[in-house]
Amino acid sequence: MSRDSRLSKLLPGLTARERAILVLQSWREDKQEDLSWRRTMPQNQTNEFNRYIGLMNVANRELHLLIGRIEHMADKLDVRFAWLTSLILWQEHVDEIRRAVRVAVREPISEGEYAARVEANRSRWVDLEELAAELASDAGGWREEDYEADEEGHQQLTDEAWDRVCGAKKGWLLEQIAAGNLEARGKGRRLKVQEGDFDDLIGHEGGAAPQDYLSYRVVPDSEAAQTETDRALLGSLQRVLDWKPFEEGEGSSGVPDVPRRLLDGLKEGIAGGLIFAWVELRTVEHVLEEIGVEFEGADPLKPRGREMLAETKRRLLKLQEELRYFRMEVVLRDPLPEEIEEMRAFVQEKAT
């Protein structure tokens, strides 16, 4: 008996599932199915067989389209990530320019105005704790046991050593107050002394520093008018670097920081889009696994669809990893039971 004859005798005994698996296999291999699989099928297998064929159609039509939509989401997320990267690099470049300007430029100020600011600083009342910390910072002479390694292996002062020296410097200041060398007001933690008296005591020449630059360029009072012009130009430069509208006055809190708003919006959009795309993808995977069980473990998706699904999944995971470079930890959750049930109901509806 020939092989075809033996197969012909076996065909009537195939179950509806076995016939559907044969059809699925031919689909996946892009081959024409054997029409005898259907011709020899008993009437009572028709409904069940059609259900299997419906599941195959849903997997390779509706779910394939959904995978394509998720792939499109991944495309848009990649574009947004590229935009985010460009914006961050641009912001870092602007910050470097801002730092360079602060170092290279000295804010102009007239002698009279500078003297007034120095005197204002000298008359300022400062907490004793702050002055003790200033003295401790300049103390030097730290012992070897005063240091410990941080997480990166760098040596830093221990809290105990810092507190010990700060305490000693505060004790010395209290002695100076008791001896009448420093005028003080307040009690306990609110004890304060004037900065000018403190500077005179330790032999420090007090000064004044601008808010946006490292130092002043003191010019004669006769050039005060030009000083104001130069300061206005520097203010314009600062507003450009800070992305502030030119019509805003100094100290205006009008429009929020535009670059920061763009960054925050992009980060939020990418994180939300990534989570949504991931949940959609995992829901499709879950339902495809359920359909595969119906076919005794055979993959109901054609190779092209499976490759698209795997590649899209890889891209989403890669994006999650790349976001960590910008200190964005996006947690990709699994779909909720109700989300899976909604997809399952959609498949059942389309399969019938």
C-alpha positions in Angstrom: 0.0 0.0 0.0 1.4 3.4 -1.0 2.1 6.2 1.5 -0.7 8.3 0.0 -3.1 5.4 0.3 -2.2 4.9 4.0 -2.7 8.7 4.6 -6.0 8.6 2.9 -7.2 5.9 5.3 -6.0 7.9 8.3 -7.6 11.2 7.2 -11.2 10.4 8.2 -9.9 9.6 11.8 -8.3 13.0 12.3 -9.8 15.3 14.9 -10.8 18.9 14.2 -7.8 20.1 16.1 -5.4 17.9 14.2 -6.8 19.1 10.9 -6.5 22.7 12.1 -2.9 22.1 13.2 -2.1 20.7 9.7 -3.6 23.9 8.1 -1.7 26.1 10.6 1.6 24.3 9.7 1.0 24.9 6.0 0.2 28.6 6.7 3.4 29.1 8.7 5.4 27.4 6.0 3.6 29.5 3.3 2.5 26.3 1.5 -0.8 25.4 0.0 -2.9 23.3 2.3 -4.0 19.8 1.3 -7.7 20.1 0.4 -8.3 16.5 1.6 -7.9 17.7 5.2 -11.2 19.5 4.8 -12.9 17.1 2.3 -12.6 14.2 4.7 -13.8 16.1 7.7 -17.0 14.7 9.3 -19.9 17.1 9.5 -19.8 17.1 13.3 -16.3 18.6 13.3 -17.2 21.7 11.2 -18.0 24.1 14.0 -14.9 23.2 16.1 -12.7 23.3 13.0 -14.0 26.7 12.0 -13.3 28.0 15.5 -9.7 27.0 15.2 -9.5 28.6 11.7 -11.0 31.7 13.3 -8.3 31.8 16.0 -5.7 31.5 13.3 -7.2 34.3 11.3 -7.4 36.6 14.4 -3.8 35.9 15.3 -2.5 36.7 11.8 -4.9 39.5 11.0 -6.2 41.5 14.0 -3.3 40.7 16.4 -0.8 41.1 13.6 -2.2 44.6 13.0 -2.1 45.3 16.7 1.6 44.3 16.7 2.2 46.7 13.9 0.5 49.4 15.9 2.8 48.7 18.9 5.8 48.7 16.5 4.6 52.2 15.4 4.5 53.2 19.0 8.1 52.1 19.4 9.0 54.2 16.3 7.5 57.3 17.9 9.1 56.5 21.3 12.5 56.3 19.5 11.9 59.7 17.9 11.0 61.2 21.3 14.0 59.6 22.9 16.3 61.1 20.2 14.6 64.5 20.9 15.2 64.0 24.6 18.8 63.2 24.0 19.4 66.2 21.8 17.6 68.5 24.3 19.7 67.2 27.2 23.0 67.5 25.3 21.9 71.0 24.2 21.1 72.0 27.8 24.5 70.6 29.0 26.2 72.7 26.3 24.3 75.8 27.5 25.3 75.0 31.1 28.9 74.8 30.0 28.6 78.2 28.3 26.9 79.6 31.5 29.8 78.3 33.7 32.4 79.7 31.3 30.7 83.1 31.3 30.6 83.1 35.2 34.3 82.4 35.3 35.4 84.7 32.5 33.1 87.7 33.1 33.4 90.0 36.1 30.3 92.0 36.8 31.0 95.8 36.6 30.2 97.8 39.7 31.1 101.4 40.8 33.3 102.0 43.8 30.6 103.6 45.8 28.1 100.8 45.2 30.7 98.2 46.0 31.6 99.9 49.2 28.0 100.0 50.2 27.5 96.3 49.6 30.7 95.4 51.5 29.4 97.5 54.5 26.0 95.8 54.2 27.7 92.4 54.4 29.8 93.5 57.4 26.7 94.6 59.3 24.9 91.3 58.6 24.2 89.2 61.7 25.4 85.6 61.1 24.6 82.4 63.1 27.4 81.2 65.2 27.0 77.7 63.8 27.6 79.0 60.3 30.8 80.8 61.3 32.1 77.8 63.2 31.6 75.7 60.0 33.5 78.3 58.0 36.4 78.1 60.5 36.3 74.3 60.4 36.5 74.4 56.6 39.7 76.4 56.7 41.1 74.5 59.7 43.4 72.0 58.0 45.5 69.6 60.1 43.0 66.8 59.9 44.2 63.4 61.2 44.3 60.3 59.1 41.6 58.6 61.1 39.3 61.6 60.3 38.8 60.2 56.8 36.8 57.4 55.3 36.2 56.0 51.8 32.8 56.8 50.2 30.9 54.5 47.8 33.3 55.4 45.0 36.4 55.0 47.0 37.1 58.7 47.5 38.4 59.8 50.9 36.1 62.2 52.8 35.8 63.5 56.3 33.7 61.5 58.8 30.7 63.1 60.4 32.4 62.6 63.8 35.5 64.4 62.8 33.6 67.3 61.2 31.3 67.6 64.3 34.4 67.5 66.6 36.2 70.4 64.8 33.0 72.4 64.4 32.4 72.0 68.1 35.9 73.2 68.9 35.6 76.3 66.7 32.2 77.1 68.2 33.7 76.9 71.7 36.5 79.2 70.6 34.0 81.8 69.3 32.0 81.6 72.6 35.2 82.3 74.4 35.8 85.4 72.2 32.2 86.6 73.0 32.8 86.0 76.7 36.0 88.0 76.5 34.3 90.9 74.9 36.1 90.5 71.6 32.8 89.8 69.7 29.5 91.4 70.2 26.6 88.9 70.1 22.9 88.8 70.3 20.4 86.0 70.8 20.8 82.8 72.8 21.5 79.1 72.1 21.2 78.2 68.5 20.0 81.7 67.7 23.2 83.3 68.9 24.6 85.6 66.2 27.5 87.9 65.6 28.2 90.6 63.0 30.1 89.4 60.0 32.4 92.5 60.1 33.4 91.9 63.7 34.1 88.3 62.9 36.3 89.2 59.8 38.2 91.7 61.9 38.8 89.1 64.6 40.3 86.5 62.3 42.1 89.0 60.1 39.9 88.4 57.0 39.2 91.2 54.6 35.5 91.1 53.8 34.1 91.7 50.4 31.0 91.3 48.3 30.3 88.9 45.4 27.6 89.2 42.6 24.8 86.7 42.3 25.5 85.4 38.8 29.3 85.8 38.5 32.3 84.9 40.6 33.6 88.4 41.2 33.0 92.2 40.6 35.0 94.5 38.4 35.2 97.7 40.5 35.3 100.8 38.4 35.5 104.5 39.4 32.3 106.3 40.3 32.9 108.5 37.3 32.1 105.5 35.1 28.9 104.6 36.9 26.7 105.3 33.9 28.7 103.0 31.7 28.6 100.4 34.4 24.8 100.4 34.3 24.9 99.9 30.5 27.3 97.0 30.8 25.3 95.4 33.5 22.2 95.6 31.4 24.0 93.9 28.5 25.1 91.1 30.9 21.5 90.8 32.1 20.4 90.3 28.5 23.1 87.6 28.0 21.9 85.9 31.2 18.3 85.9 30.1 19.4 84.2 26.8 21.2 81.5 28.7 18.3 81.0 31.1 15.8 81.1 28.1 13.9 84.0 29.6 11.7 86.4 27.5 13.4 89.7 27.1 10.3 91.6 28.1 10.6 90.1 31.6 12.0 92.4 34.2 14.7 91.3 36.6 13.4 89.1 39.3 10.2 88.3 37.3 8.8 84.8 37.9 6.6 85.0 34.8 7.1 82.0 32.4 8.4 78.8 33.9 11.8 77.5 32.8 11.1 76.5 29.1 13.9 73.9 28.8 12.9 72.2 32.0 9.2 72.1 31.0 10.2 70.5 27.7 12.4 68.0 29.4 9.8 67.1 32.0 7.1 66.8 29.3 9.3 64.6 27.1 10.3 62.3 30.0 6.7 61.9 31.2 5.5 61.2 27.7 8.2 58.7 27.0 7.7 56.9 30.3 3.9 56.8 29.9 4.2 55.7 26.2 6.7 53.0 27.0 4.6 51.5 29.8 1.4 51.6 27.6 3.2 49.9 24.6 4.8 47.3 26.9 1.4 46.4 28.4 -0.2 46.1 25.0 2.7 43.9 23.8 2.6 41.6 26.8 -1.2 41.4 26.5 -0.9 40.2 22.9 1.9 37.7 23.9 -0.3 36.3 26.7 -3.3 35.8 24.4 -1.1 34.3 21.7 0.2 31.8 24.2 -3.4 30.9 25.0 -4.2 30.4 21.4 -1.0 28.3 21.1 -2.3 26.0 23.8 -5.4 25.4 21.6 -3.0 24.2 18.9 -1.1 21.9 21.3 1.8 24.4 21.6 2.1 25.3 17.9 2.8 29.0 17.3 -0.4 30.5 15.8 1.5 33.5 14.5 3.2 33.4 11.1 7.0 33.9 11.2 6.8 37.5 10.0 4.4 38.5 12.7 6.5 36.6 15.3 9.7 38.4 14.2 7.9 41.8 14.4 6.7 41.0 17.9 10.1 39.9 19.1 11.9 42.9 17.6 9.4 45.3 19.0 9.8 43.8 22.4 13.6 44.0 22.1 13.3 47.7 21.2 11.1 48.5 24.2 13.5 46.8 26.6 16.4 48.6 25.0 14.6 52.0 25.4 14.0 51.1 29.1 17.7 50.5 29.5 18.7 53.7 27.6 16.5 55.8 29.8 18.5 54.7 32.8 21.4 56.8 31.4 19.2 59.8 32.1 18.3 58.5 35.6 14.9 57.5 34.5 13.8 54.2 36.0 10.7 53.1 34.1 9.0 50.0 35.7 7.4 47.9 33.0 4.4 46.2 34.5 2.6 43.1 33.4 -1.0 43.5 32.1 -3.8 43.4 34.6 -6.3 40.5 34.6 -9.0 42.8 33.2 -6.7 43.9 30.4 -6.0 40.4 29.4 -9.7 39.5 29.6 -10.6 42.4 27.4 -8.1 41.2 24.8 -9.4 37.6 25.2 -13.0 38.8 24.6 -11.9 40.7 21.5 -10.2 37.6 20.1 -13.2 35.4 20.8 -15.5 37.9 19.1 -13.4 38.1 16.0 -12.9 34.3 15.8 -16.6 33.5 15.6 
